[in-house]
């Protein structure tokens, strides 16, 4: 089972689930997911509001971007976007490189 399938299950068990977001994730699973579709699932938030089913043990910054499949990118104070696989000051560049590395896991 892929990361997005697991996320859908977790979201469905949450009493405050976002049905529209769940449908969006399910549609992504039905087709050939593009980096643009995945990028559009991104949400910017304070790390304390990241859903509990997403592992944040490795997070050192206060602000993050979360994406379908439980992917988290950190926004560093110097403007760098950081992921364990790649870092840059260009968000789209990091998104694309991370997506291309993990898309088979989604």
Backbone as CSV, one residue per row, in Angstrom:
resi,resn,N_x,N_y,N_z,CA_x,CA_y,CA_z,C_x,C_y,C_z
1,UNK,0.853,-1.179,0.000,0.000,0.000,0.000,0.897,1.240,0.000
2,UNK,0.590,2.176,-0.870,1.389,3.378,-0.993,1.084,4.422,0.077
3,UNK,1.897,5.452,0.090,1.764,6.519,1.079,0.418,7.232,1.012
4,UNK,-0.063,7.491,-0.191,-1.322,8.231,-0.331,-2.491,7.361,0.110
5,UNK,-2.456,6.082,-0.208,-3.520,5.173,0.254,-3.586,5.156,1.775
6,UNK,-2.434,5.112,2.418,-2.391,5.140,3.881,-2.937,6.466,4.419
7,UNK,-2.609,7.556,3.729,-3.106,8.860,4.154,-4.632,8.929,4.047
8,UNK,-5.190,8.382,2.972,-6.644,8.375,2.800,-7.301,7.625,3.961
9,UNK,-6.748,6.490,4.326,-7.288,5.713,5.451,-7.238,6.533,6.733
10,UNK,-6.093,7.171,6.996,-5.963,8.005,8.202,-6.957,9.157,8.199
11,UNK,-7.130,9.785,7.056,-8.064,10.912,6.960,-9.506,10.473,7.180
12,UNK,-9.862,9.322,6.660,-11.229,8.827,6.819,-11.543,8.510,8.275
13,UNK,-10.535,8.142,9.061,-10.745,7.828,10.477,-10.848,9.083,11.335
14,UNK,-10.431,10.218,10.785,-10.471,11.485,11.517,-11.885,12.064,11.471
15,UNK,-12.423,12.398,12.623,-13.793,12.940,12.698,-13.927,14.257,11.937
16,UNK,-12.860,15.035,11.867,-12.887,16.340,11.197,-12.299,16.253,9.789
17,UNK,-12.475,15.127,9.120,-11.809,14.953,7.826,-12.349,15.905,6.768
18,UNK,-11.500,16.176,5.816,-11.811,17.060,4.699,-12.181,16.169,3.511
19,UNK,-13.470,16.002,3.277,-13.946,15.089,2.239,-13.450,15.478,0.845
20,UNK,-13.351,16.762,0.578,-12.867,17.224,-0.723,-11.419,16.802,-0.935
21,UNK,-10.593,16.967,0.091,-9.186,16.572,0.000,-9.063,15.059,-0.181
22,UNK,-9.882,14.296,0.533,-9.861,12.836,0.388,-10.208,12.438,-1.047
23,UNK,-11.237,13.076,-1.624,-11.615,12.789,-3.007,-10.480,13.134,-3.968
24,UNK,-9.811,14.253,-3.719,-8.687,14.666,-4.559,-7.585,13.616,-4.516
25,UNK,-7.282,13.117,-3.322,-6.250,12.086,-3.183,-6.659,10.806,-3.903
26,UNK,-7.926,10.421,-3.763,-8.405,9.200,-4.428,-8.338,9.327,-5.944
27,UNK,-8.632,10.504,-6.475,-8.535,10.728,-7.919,-7.087,10.641,-8.381
28,UNK,-6.163,11.118,-7.546,-4.745,11.026,-7.889,-4.315,9.567,-7.978
29,UNK,-4.860,8.736,-7.103,-4.517,7.314,-7.106,-5.048,6.601,-8.331
30,UNK,-6.157,7.105,-8.897,-6.797,6.462,-10.045,-6.072,6.718,-11.364
31,UNK,-5.241,7.745,-11.410,-4.567,8.084,-12.660,-3.064,8.097,-12.519
32,UNK,-2.394,8.599,-13.543,-0.949,8.741,-13.530,-0.639,10.111,-12.935
33,UNK,-0.206,10.122,-11.705,-0.005,11.371,-10.968,1.164,12.178,-11.540
34,UNK,0.925,13.473,-11.701,1.975,14.370,-12.178,2.542,15.164,-11.008
35,UNK,3.700,15.740,-11.209,4.305,16.583,-10.177,3.390,17.762,-9.870
36,UNK,2.687,18.265,-10.870,1.790,19.405,-10.669,0.608,19.027,-9.768
37,UNK,0.018,17.854,-10.000,-1.073,17.405,-9.129,-0.586,17.260,-7.687
38,UNK,0.559,16.632,-7.538,1.123,16.425,-6.203,1.456,17.765,-5.538
39,UNK,2.056,18.666,-6.311,2.416,20.003,-5.805,1.177,20.741,-5.300
40,UNK,0.057,20.577,-5.978,-1.177,21.261,-5.597,-1.760,20.777,-4.268
41,UNK,-1.279,19.662,-3.756,-1.735,19.193,-2.444,-0.971,19.879,-1.318
42,UNK,0.041,20.651,-1.651,0.887,21.298,-0.646,0.122,22.279,0.231
43,UNK,0.444,22.234,1.516,-0.141,23.144,2.501,0.988,23.716,3.349
44,UNK,0.931,24.999,3.610,1.932,25.676,4.430,1.365,25.843,5.827
45,UNK,2.102,25.396,6.834,1.573,25.472,8.198,2.680,25.449,9.227
46,UNK,2.322,25.850,10.431,3.208,25.743,11.575,3.324,24.255,11.910
47,UNK,4.509,23.812,12.256,4.742,22.387,12.493,3.823,21.812,13.565
48,UNK,3.398,22.619,14.517,2.530,22.107,15.581,1.141,21.721,15.074
49,UNK,0.770,22.157,13.863,-0.531,21.819,13.298,-0.480,20.703,12.255
50,UNK,0.690,20.120,12.057,0.818,19.007,11.121,0.018,17.831,11.677
51,UNK,-0.804,17.192,10.848,-1.596,16.059,11.344,-0.717,14.999,12.018
52,UNK,-1.263,14.372,13.032,-0.480,13.434,13.844,-0.032,12.195,13.077
53,UNK,-0.703,11.837,11.980,-0.286,10.661,11.218,0.968,10.921,10.369
54,UNK,1.414,12.167,10.305,2.631,12.505,9.570,3.792,12.564,10.559
55,UNK,4.854,11.844,10.257,6.027,11.811,11.122,6.781,13.143,11.042
56,UNK,6.912,13.808,12.174,7.645,15.082,12.221,8.855,14.999,13.151
57,UNK,9.282,13.788,13.490,10.412,13.619,14.407,11.689,14.285,13.900
58,UNK,11.877,14.328,12.595,13.096,14.885,12.009,13.025,16.403,11.791
59,UNK,11.893,17.024,12.052,11.686,18.446,11.779,12.388,19.300,12.829
60,UNK,13.142,20.288,12.356,13.844,21.199,13.263,13.365,22.639,13.141
61,UNK,12.560,22.922,12.127,12.082,24.284,11.886,10.622,24.431,12.334
62,UNK,10.164,25.688,12.467,8.799,25.960,12.928,7.751,25.896,11.827
63,UNK,8.152,26.161,10.575,7.193,26.231,9.465,7.531,25.178,8.423
64,UNK,6.482,24.533,7.908,6.669,23.449,6.955,5.620,23.503,5.850
65,UNK,5.923,22.793,4.775,4.979,22.512,3.707,4.694,21.017,3.802
66,UNK,3.421,20.615,3.801,3.077,19.196,3.785,2.412,18.873,2.457
67,UNK,2.614,17.641,1.997,2.099,17.202,0.700,1.470,15.822,0.826
68,UNK,0.696,15.455,-0.174,0.098,14.123,-0.221,1.172,13.074,0.005
69,UNK,0.800,12.066,0.770,1.738,11.001,1.078,2.560,11.266,2.318
70,UNK,2.220,12.343,3.033,2.930,12.645,4.271,4.311,13.252,4.085
71,UNK,4.570,13.809,2.917,5.862,14.436,2.653,5.894,15.802,3.313
72,UNK,7.012,16.111,3.976,7.170,17.385,4.670,8.445,18.068,4.183
73,UNK,8.308,19.327,3.792,9.465,20.172,3.469,9.533,21.258,4.521
74,UNK,10.722,21.509,5.038,10.892,22.535,6.070,11.302,23.866,5.451
75,UNK,10.762,24.945,5.989,11.172,26.284,5.584,12.142,26.795,6.635
76,UNK,13.410,26.908,6.263,14.441,27.373,7.185,14.414,28.894,7.285
77,UNK,14.964,29.397,8.358,14.970,30.846,8.598,15.702,31.628,7.504
78,UNK,16.674,30.998,6.845,17.411,31.673,5.773,16.719,31.562,4.415
79,UNK,15.504,30.947,4.385,14.749,30.824,3.144,14.971,29.523,2.398
80,UNK,15.840,28.678,2.912,16.079,27.388,2.280,14.906,26.457,2.542
81,UNK,14.538,25.706,1.528,13.515,24.669,1.654,14.285,23.360,1.810
82,UNK,14.011,22.644,2.897,14.832,21.483,3.235,14.002,20.206,3.311
83,UNK,14.543,19.149,2.715,14.013,17.794,2.797,15.230,16.892,2.970
84,UNK,15.093,15.735,3.611,16.262,14.861,3.769,16.946,14.483,2.449
85,UNK,16.219,14.514,1.330,16.810,14.160,0.041,17.431,15.341,-0.703
86,UNK,16.969,16.577,-0.403,17.388,17.722,-1.213,17.040,19.036,-0.523
87,UNK,17.866,20.058,-0.736,17.603,21.405,-0.193,17.937,22.457,-1.235
88,UNK,17.169,23.546,-1.231,17.398,24.668,-2.135,16.542,25.840,-1.668
89,UNK,16.819,27.016,-2.189,15.964,28.174,-1.901,14.811,28.282,-2.896
90,UNK,14.764,27.380,-3.862,13.724,27.365,-4.883,12.730,26.248,-4.556
91,UNK,11.528,26.618,-4.104,10.525,25.642,-3.685,10.154,24.682,-4.809
92,UNK,9.884,25.181,-5.996,9.481,24.309,-7.103,10.565,23.296,-7.449
93,UNK,11.805,23.705,-7.347,12.926,22.805,-7.619,12.953,21.661,-6.600
94,UNK,12.788,21.986,-5.324,12.783,20.966,-4.275,11.582,20.040,-4.465
95,UNK,10.419,20.617,-4.725,9.216,19.808,-4.933,9.428,18.800,-6.063
96,UNK,9.947,19.278,-7.184,10.128,18.407,-8.342,11.137,17.300,-8.059
97,UNK,12.254,17.642,-7.443,13.278,16.632,-7.167,12.782,15.598,-6.154
98,UNK,12.096,16.056,-5.115,11.561,15.131,-4.111,10.498,14.241,-4.752
99,UNK,9.574,14.829,-5.510,8.524,14.051,-6.174,9.134,12.974,-7.063
100,UNK,10.110,13.337,-7.878,10.711,12.376,-8.799,11.417,11.241,-8.062
101,UNK,11.942,11.520,-6.877,12.612,10.482,-6.081,11.617,9.531,-5.420
102,UNK,10.465,10.063,-4.967,9.554,9.248,-4.149,8.269,8.840,-4.859
103,UNK,8.065,9.237,-6.108,6.764,9.000,-6.757,6.364,7.540,-6.797
104,UNK,7.315,6.628,-6.838,6.944,5.211,-6.840,6.428,4.754,-5.475
105,UNK,6.716,5.517,-4.413,6.239,5.183,-3.075,4.851,5.754,-2.812
106,UNK,4.432,6.732,-3.624,3.154,7.405,-3.387,2.002,6.501,-3.789
